């Protein structure tokens, strides 16, 4: 998966590189239930690494798990103007 301008970021990630953790619970139609655990660590001001663990359960499909790990690099990061342009990549297992 290639991320450009935040187009392929998962729900728990932003284009900005920062340190943090998150936990999300997702509930939807057709018996959908899932959770997401994520962590991101900013190695430098413009460089961050992240990992996410996803679980989903849908009545028609059963249970599924995947793990995602990757890195992001902010090409442009301006606090004054509030602009972030990031590129990165992730491996999904």
Secondary structure, DSSP 4 states (H G I P E B T S, - for coil): -EEETTTT--TT--SS---EEEEEEEE-STT-EEEEEEEEEESSSSEEEEEEEEEEEETTTEEEEEEEEEEEEEEEEETTTTEEEEEEEEEE-
